[in-house]
């Protein structure tokens, strides 16, 4: 017989590891990396914004967007953890 790894199952009463909320959290955290690593999309001068080339203001805009996305991910993570804790009857998940 072959051994199967210990994989949590829904029938054991544990919530699934991958949930829609966790997918959204992952997307919120990965989006800034993808945006900044895809240099070809913003390596240009035009359009300028108050005299600042696109290359610079695009990156500065992502600082603000990244902050908002990280705050969103943090809030969703805290809600998810509270829901899991209450689902497990107060035990840490």
Phi, psi and omega in degrees: 000146177264144180276141176256142180293156178286099180250124179298136179244154179297332182290342179280356179091359179271142177291153180296150181287316180264115180234163177303324179295319180291330175294318178296319178301315179298316179298320178298323182275334182273329184307313180297324179295315179297316181298321182278331180281341178271071187298325181301338181283340183229008180277071179206166183268316183267145003276144176272154179232116187044043177084000181264126179300150181309317182309319184277313184289333176297316180293321179293325176298322179292337174297315179292316180297319179297321178298313180297318180292322179293320176297320178297314180299319180297316179297314180296321180297315179298318178298317181298317181293320177296319180295319179293321180295318179289330179290328179271009178074029177096350178286148180288142183264000000 
